[in-house]
Amino acid sequence: MTAPANVLDRAWEVSPGVSIRPESFGALLYHFGTRRLSFLKDRRLLDVVRRLPDCPTARQACLAAGLEAHELPTYALALAQLADTDMLQERL
């Protein structure tokens, strides 16, 4: 899967009905509507997801979490996958 080019330039938030449970490896996300479970195996991705509501774009959330420019494509892909599974939704 290739992340959409603009995924980092959009505003995102955790979808309603999604619970985040921090774990030593990262976090578990559970969607109560779809009953889907997702694993965040990177604590920095968890940091990005937690920063999404307070940042105007996902790119800014990534940078606020301390990611460097060369890491952004990897995190864009992860965020796109979370959006594809309805764990994240675009914030209006």
KOLDOPA-72800 format. One record per residue: residue in one letter; x, y, z of N, C-alpha, C in turn. Coordinates in Angstrom, 2 decimals. Layout:
REM KOLDOPA-72800
<r res="A" n_x="X" n_y="Y" n_z="Z" ca_x="X" ca_y="Y" ca_z="Z" c_x="X" c_y="Y" c_z="Z"/>
...
***
This chain:
REM KOLDOPA-72800
<r res="M" n_x="0.85" n_y="-1.18" n_z="0.00" ca_x="0.00" ca_y="0.00" ca_z="0.00" c_x="0.89" c_y="1.24" c_z="0.00"/>
<r res="T" n_x="0.52" n_y="2.21" n_z="-0.79" ca_x="1.21" ca_y="3.48" ca_z="-0.82" c_x="0.32" c_y="4.52" c_z="-0.19"/>
<r res="A" n_x="0.88" n_y="5.33" n_z="0.70" ca_x="0.09" ca_y="6.36" ca_z="1.36" c_x="-0.30" c_y="7.43" c_z="0.35"/>
<r res="P" n_x="-1.53" n_y="7.95" n_z="0.43" ca_x="-1.89" ca_y="9.07" ca_z="-0.42" c_x="-0.94" c_y="10.23" c_z="-0.19"/>
<r res="A" n_x="-0.62" n_y="10.94" n_z="-1.25" ca_x="0.37" ca_y="12.01" ca_z="-1.17" c_x="0.00" c_y="13.08" c_z="-0.15"/>
<r res="N" n_x="-1.28" n_y="13.30" n_z="0.06" ca_x="-1.68" ca_y="14.39" ca_z="0.95" c_x="-2.08" c_y="13.95" c_z="2.36"/>
<r res="V" n_x="-1.86" n_y="12.71" n_z="2.72" ca_x="-2.28" ca_y="12.25" ca_z="4.04" c_x="-1.63" c_y="13.08" c_z="5.15"/>
<r res="L" n_x="-0.41" n_y="13.50" n_z="4.96" ca_x="0.27" ca_y="14.29" ca_z="5.98" c_x="-0.21" c_y="15.74" c_z="6.02"/>
<r res="D" n_x="-0.86" n_y="16.18" n_z="4.97" ca_x="-1.29" ca_y="17.57" ca_z="4.90" c_x="-2.76" c_y="17.75" c_z="5.26"/>
<r res="R" n_x="-3.34" n_y="16.72" n_z="5.82" ca_x="-4.74" ca_y="16.77" ca_z="6.25" c_x="-4.80" c_y="16.68" c_z="7.77"/>
<r res="A" n_x="-5.92" n_y="17.12" n_z="8.32" ca_x="-6.15" ca_y="17.08" ca_z="9.77" c_x="-6.90" c_y="15.79" c_z="10.10"/>
<r res="W" n_x="-6.42" n_y="15.07" n_z="11.12" ca_x="-6.99" ca_y="13.78" ca_z="11.52" c_x="-7.30" c_y="13.78" c_z="13.01"/>
<r res="E" n_x="-8.15" n_y="12.85" n_z="13.40" ca_x="-8.44" ca_y="12.59" ca_z="14.80" c_x="-8.80" c_y="11.12" c_z="14.95"/>
<r res="V" n_x="-8.72" n_y="10.64" n_z="16.16" ca_x="-9.14" ca_y="9.26" ca_z="16.44" c_x="-10.66" c_y="9.21" c_z="16.26"/>
<r res="S" n_x="-11.12" n_y="8.21" n_z="15.55" ca_x="-12.55" ca_y="8.07" ca_z="15.28" c_x="-13.32" c_y="7.86" c_z="16.58"/>
<r res="P" n_x="-14.56" n_y="8.36" n_z="16.62" ca_x="-15.40" ca_y="8.08" ca_z="17.78" c_x="-15.58" c_y="6.56" c_z="17.91"/>
<r res="G" n_x="-15.61" n_y="6.08" n_z="19.09" ca_x="-15.77" ca_y="4.65" ca_z="19.29" c_x="-14.47" c_y="3.87" c_z="19.24"/>
<r res="V" n_x="-13.34" n_y="4.58" n_z="19.13" ca_x="-12.05" ca_y="3.92" ca_z="19.17" c_x="-11.41" c_y="4.19" c_z="20.52"/>
<r res="S" n_x="-10.96" n_y="3.13" n_z="21.14" ca_x="-10.29" ca_y="3.22" ca_z="22.43" c_x="-8.80" c_y="2.94" c_z="22.22"/>
<r res="I" n_x="-7.98" n_y="3.73" n_z="22.91" ca_x="-6.53" ca_y="3.54" ca_z="22.84" c_x="-6.06" c_y="3.05" c_z="24.20"/>
<r res="R" n_x="-5.36" n_y="1.92" n_z="24.18" ca_x="-4.78" ca_y="1.40" ca_z="25.42" c_x="-3.25" c_y="1.34" c_z="25.26"/>
<r res="P" n_x="-2.55" n_y="2.24" n_z="25.93" ca_x="-1.09" ca_y="2.20" ca_z="25.84" c_x="-0.52" c_y="0.89" c_z="26.38"/>
<r res="E" n_x="0.50" n_y="0.41" n_z="25.72" ca_x="1.20" ca_y="-0.81" ca_z="26.11" c_x="2.70" c_y="-0.54" c_z="26.05"/>
<r res="S" n_x="3.49" n_y="-1.44" n_z="26.58" ca_x="4.94" ca_y="-1.26" ca_z="26.58" c_x="5.51" c_y="-1.20" c_z="25.17"/>
<r res="F" n_x="4.87" n_y="-1.86" n_z="24.22" ca_x="5.35" ca_y="-1.89" ca_z="22.83" c_x="4.80" c_y="-0.75" c_z="22.00"/>
<r res="G" n_x="3.81" n_y="-0.04" n_z="22.50" ca_x="3.13" ca_y="1.01" ca_z="21.75" c_x="1.71" c_y="1.16" c_z="22.27"/>
<r res="A" n_x="0.74" n_y="0.57" n_z="21.56" ca_x="-0.65" ca_y="0.67" ca_z="22.00" c_x="-1.53" c_y="-0.31" c_z="21.24"/>
<r res="L" n_x="-2.68" n_y="-0.56" n_z="21.83" ca_x="-3.76" ca_y="-1.29" ca_z="21.18" c_x="-4.87" c_y="-0.29" c_z="20.88"/>
<r res="L" n_x="-5.40" n_y="-0.34" n_z="19.68" ca_x="-6.56" ca_y="0.46" ca_z="19.32" c_x="-7.70" c_y="-0.50" c_z="19.06"/>
<r res="Y" n_x="-8.83" n_y="-0.24" n_z="19.70" ca_x="-10.01" ca_y="-1.09" ca_z="19.50" c_x="-11.16" c_y="-0.23" c_z="19.02"/>
<r res="H" n_x="-11.76" n_y="-0.63" n_z="17.91" ca_x="-12.90" ca_y="0.08" ca_z="17.35" c_x="-14.16" c_y="-0.68" c_z="17.78"/>
<r res="F" n_x="-14.97" n_y="-0.05" n_z="18.61" ca_x="-16.17" ca_y="-0.70" ca_z="19.14" c_x="-17.23" c_y="-0.94" c_z="18.07"/>
<r res="G" n_x="-17.24" n_y="-0.13" n_z="17.02" ca_x="-18.22" ca_y="-0.31" ca_z="15.95" c_x="-17.89" c_y="-1.48" c_z="15.04"/>
<r res="T" n_x="-16.64" n_y="-1.58" n_z="14.64" ca_x="-16.24" ca_y="-2.65" ca_z="13.71" c_x="-15.67" c_y="-3.86" c_z="14.43"/>
<r res="R" n_x="-15.37" n_y="-3.69" n_z="15.71" ca_x="-14.76" ca_y="-4.73" ca_z="16.55" c_x="-13.37" c_y="-5.10" c_z="16.05"/>
<r res="R" n_x="-12.73" n_y="-4.16" n_z="15.39" ca_x="-11.39" ca_y="-4.36" ca_z="14.86" c_x="-10.35" c_y="-3.91" c_z="15.89"/>
<r res="L" n_x="-9.27" n_y="-4.66" n_z="15.94" ca_x="-8.16" ca_y="-4.36" ca_z="16.85" c_x="-6.93" c_y="-4.05" c_z="16.01"/>
<r res="S" n_x="-6.26" n_y="-2.95" n_z="16.34" ca_x="-5.02" ca_y="-2.59" ca_z="15.65" c_x="-3.92" c_y="-2.43" c_z="16.68"/>
<r res="F" n_x="-2.73" n_y="-2.83" n_z="16.31" ca_x="-1.57" ca_y="-2.72" ca_z="17.16" c_x="-0.68" c_y="-1.60" c_z="16.65"/>
<r res="L" n_x="-0.31" n_y="-0.68" n_z="17.52" ca_x="0.70" ca_y="0.31" ca_z="17.20" c_x="1.98" c_y="-0.19" c_z="17.84"/>
<r res="K" n_x="2.89" n_y="-0.67" n_z="17.03" ca_x="4.11" ca_y="-1.29" ca_z="17.55" c_x="5.27" c_y="-0.30" c_z="17.63"/>
<r res="D" n_x="4.93" n_y="0.96" n_z="17.71" ca_x="5.91" ca_y="2.03" ca_z="17.74" c_x="5.37" c_y="3.12" c_z="18.66"/>
<r res="R" n_x="6.09" n_y="3.38" n_z="19.74" ca_x="5.63" ca_y="4.37" ca_z="20.70" c_x="5.59" c_y="5.77" c_z="20.09"/>
<r res="R" n_x="6.43" n_y="6.01" n_z="19.09" ca_x="6.40" ca_y="7.33" ca_z="18.45" c_x="5.14" c_y="7.48" c_z="17.60"/>
<r res="L" n_x="4.64" n_y="6.40" n_z="17.01" ca_x="3.38" ca_y="6.47" ca_z="16.29" c_x="2.24" c_y="6.79" c_z="17.25"/>
<r res="L" n_x="2.28" n_y="6.20" n_z="18.43" ca_x="1.29" ca_y="6.53" ca_z="19.45" c_x="1.36" c_y="8.01" c_z="19.80"/>
<r res="D" n_x="2.56" n_y="8.54" n_z="19.92" ca_x="2.74" ca_y="9.96" ca_z="20.21" c_x="2.14" c_y="10.80" c_z="19.09"/>
<r res="V" n_x="2.36" n_y="10.42" n_z="17.85" ca_x="1.78" ca_y="11.15" ca_z="16.71" c_x="0.25" c_y="11.10" c_z="16.79"/>
<r res="V" n_x="-0.31" n_y="9.92" n_z="17.00" ca_x="-1.78" ca_y="9.77" ca_z="17.06" c_x="-2.36" c_y="10.63" c_z="18.18"/>
<r res="R" n_x="-1.70" n_y="10.67" n_z="19.31" ca_x="-2.19" ca_y="11.50" ca_z="20.43" c_x="-2.10" c_y="12.99" c_z="20.12"/>
<r res="R" n_x="-1.16" n_y="13.40" n_z="19.27" ca_x="-1.00" ca_y="14.81" ca_z="18.93" c_x="-1.92" c_y="15.27" c_z="17.80"/>
<r res="L" n_x="-2.51" n_y="14.36" n_z="17.08" ca_x="-3.34" ca_y="14.72" ca_z="15.93" c_x="-4.43" c_y="15.76" c_z="16.24"/>
<r res="P" n_x="-5.19" n_y="15.63" n_z="17.33" ca_x="-6.26" ca_y="16.60" ca_z="17.57" c_x="-5.77" c_y="18.03" c_z="17.81"/>
<r res="D" n_x="-4.53" n_y="18.17" n_z="18.25" ca_x="-4.01" ca_y="19.49" ca_z="18.60" c_x="-3.18" c_y="20.14" c_z="17.50"/>
<r res="C" n_x="-2.96" n_y="19.43" n_z="16.41" ca_x="-2.13" ca_y="19.94" ca_z="15.32" c_x="-2.99" c_y="20.14" c_z="14.07"/>
<r res="P" n_x="-2.70" n_y="21.20" n_z="13.30" ca_x="-3.50" ca_y="21.46" ca_z="12.10" c_x="-3.35" c_y="20.40" c_z="11.01"/>
<r res="T" n_x="-2.22" n_y="19.69" n_z="11.00" ca_x="-2.03" ca_y="18.63" ca_z="10.00" c_x="-1.28" c_y="17.47" c_z="10.65"/>
<r res="A" n_x="-1.37" n_y="16.33" n_z="9.99" ca_x="-0.63" ca_y="15.15" ca_z="10.47" c_x="0.88" c_y="15.39" c_z="10.37"/>
<r res="R" n_x="1.32" n_y="16.14" n_z="9.37" ca_x="2.74" ca_y="16.46" ca_z="9.23" c_x="3.22" c_y="17.20" c_z="10.47"/>
<r res="Q" n_x="2.44" n_y="18.16" n_z="10.92" ca_x="2.84" ca_y="18.93" ca_z="12.10" c_x="2.81" c_y="18.06" c_z="13.36"/>
<r res="A" n_x="1.87" n_y="17.12" n_z="13.42" ca_x="1.85" ca_y="16.18" ca_z="14.55" c_x="3.10" c_y="15.32" c_z="14.55"/>
<r res="C" n_x="3.53" n_y="14.88" n_z="13.37" ca_x="4.75" ca_y="14.08" ca_z="13.26" c_x="5.97" c_y="14.88" c_z="13.69"/>
<r res="L" n_x="6.07" n_y="16.10" n_z="13.22" ca_x="7.22" ca_y="16.93" ca_z="13.57" c_x="7.21" c_y="17.27" c_z="15.06"/>
<r res="A" n_x="6.02" n_y="17.50" n_z="15.63" ca_x="5.91" ca_y="17.77" ca_z="17.07" c_x="6.32" c_y="16.55" c_z="17.89"/>
<r res="A" n_x="6.16" n_y="15.36" n_z="17.32" ca_x="6.55" ca_y="14.13" ca_z="18.01" c_x="8.05" c_y="13.85" c_z="17.85"/>
<r res="G" n_x="8.74" n_y="14.73" n_z="17.13" ca_x="10.19" ca_y="14.59" ca_z="17.00" c_x="10.65" c_y="13.79" c_z="15.80"/>
<r res="L" n_x="9.76" n_y="13.49" n_z="14.88" ca_x="10.16" ca_y="12.75" ca_z="13.69" c_x="10.95" c_y="13.65" c_z="12.75"/>
<r res="E" n_x="11.85" n_y="13.03" n_z="12.00" ca_x="12.63" ca_y="13.76" ca_z="11.02" c_x="12.02" c_y="13.57" c_z="9.64"/>
<r res="A" n_x="12.37" n_y="14.47" n_z="8.72" ca_x="11.76" ca_y="14.47" ca_z="7.38" c_x="11.88" c_y="13.12" c_z="6.68"/>
<r res="H" n_x="13.00" n_y="12.44" n_z="6.82" ca_x="13.17" ca_y="11.15" ca_z="6.12" c_x="12.28" c_y="10.05" c_z="6.70"/>
<r res="E" n_x="11.72" n_y="10.25" n_z="7.90" ca_x="10.83" ca_y="9.26" ca_z="8.52" c_x="9.37" c_y="9.46" c_z="8.12"/>
<r res="L" n_x="9.04" n_y="10.60" n_z="7.57" ca_x="7.64" ca_y="10.92" ca_z="7.30" c_x="6.93" c_y="9.95" c_z="6.37"/>
<r res="P" n_x="7.56" n_y="9.46" n_z="5.30" ca_x="6.83" ca_y="8.51" ca_z="4.43" c_x="6.36" c_y="7.25" c_z="5.16"/>
<r res="T" n_x="7.18" n_y="6.75" n_z="6.07" ca_x="6.80" ca_y="5.56" ca_z="6.84" c_x="5.59" c_y="5.84" c_z="7.72"/>
<r res="Y" n_x="5.59" n_y="7.00" n_z="8.37" ca_x="4.48" ca_y="7.36" ca_z="9.25" c_x="3.24" c_y="7.74" c_z="8.45"/>
<r res="A" n_x="3.42" n_y="8.31" n_z="7.27" ca_x="2.28" ca_y="8.60" ca_z="6.40" c_x="1.56" c_y="7.31" c_z="6.04"/>
<r res="L" n_x="2.32" n_y="6.28" n_z="5.73" ca_x="1.74" ca_y="4.99" ca_z="5.40" c_x="0.97" c_y="4.42" c_z="6.59"/>
<r res="A" n_x="1.55" n_y="4.50" n_z="7.78" ca_x="0.87" ca_y="4.00" ca_z="8.98" c_x="-0.42" c_y="4.76" c_z="9.24"/>
<r res="L" n_x="-0.39" n_y="6.08" n_z="9.09" ca_x="-1.59" ca_y="6.88" ca_z="9.31" c_x="-2.65" c_y="6.57" c_z="8.25"/>
<r res="A" n_x="-2.23" n_y="6.36" n_z="7.01" ca_x="-3.17" ca_y="6.00" ca_z="5.95" c_x="-3.84" c_y="4.66" c_z="6.24"/>
<r res="Q" n_x="-3.07" n_y="3.71" n_z="6.76" ca_x="-3.65" ca_y="2.41" ca_z="7.10" c_x="-4.65" c_y="2.54" c_z="8.25"/>
<r res="L" n_x="-4.34" n_y="3.38" n_z="9.22" ca_x="-5.29" ca_y="3.60" ca_z="10.32" c_x="-6.56" c_y="4.27" c_z="9.82"/>
<r res="A" n_x="-6.42" n_y="5.18" n_z="8.87" ca_x="-7.61" ca_y="5.83" ca_z="8.29" c_x="-8.41" c_y="4.83" c_z="7.45"/>
<r res="D" n_x="-7.74" n_y="3.96" n_z="6.70" ca_x="-8.42" ca_y="2.95" ca_z="5.90" c_x="-9.24" c_y="1.98" c_z="6.74"/>
<r res="T" n_x="-8.81" n_y="1.76" n_z="7.96" ca_x="-9.53" ca_y="0.85" ca_z="8.86" c_x="-10.46" c_y="1.60" c_z="9.82"/>
<r res="D" n_x="-10.67" n_y="2.88" n_z="9.56" ca_x="-11.59" ca_y="3.72" ca_z="10.33" c_x="-11.14" c_y="3.95" c_z="11.77"/>
<r res="M" n_x="-9.86" n_y="3.73" n_z="12.06" ca_x="-9.34" ca_y="4.07" ca_z="13.39" c_x="-9.14" c_y="5.58" c_z="13.51"/>
<r res="L" n_x="-8.84" n_y="6.20" n_z="12.37" ca_x="-8.72" ca_y="7.67" ca_z="12.29" c_x="-9.76" c_y="8.17" c_z="11.31"/>
<r res="Q" n_x="-10.20" n_y="9.38" n_z="11.55" ca_x="-11.10" ca_y="10.03" ca_z="10.60" c_x="-10.58" c_y="11.45" c_z="10.35"/>
<r res="E" n_x="-10.91" n_y="11.95" n_z="9.18" ca_x="-10.47" ca_y="13.31" ca_z="8.86" c_x="-11.24" c_y="14.29" c_z="9.73"/>
<r res="R" n_x="-10.50" n_y="15.26" n_z="10.25" ca_x="-11.09" ca_y="16.28" ca_z="11.11" c_x="-11.48" c_y="17.46" c_z="10.22"/>
<r res="L" n_x="-12.67" n_y="17.94" n_z="10.41" ca_x="-13.15" ca_y="19.08" ca_z="9.60" c_x="-12.93" c_y="20.38" c_z="10.31"/>
***
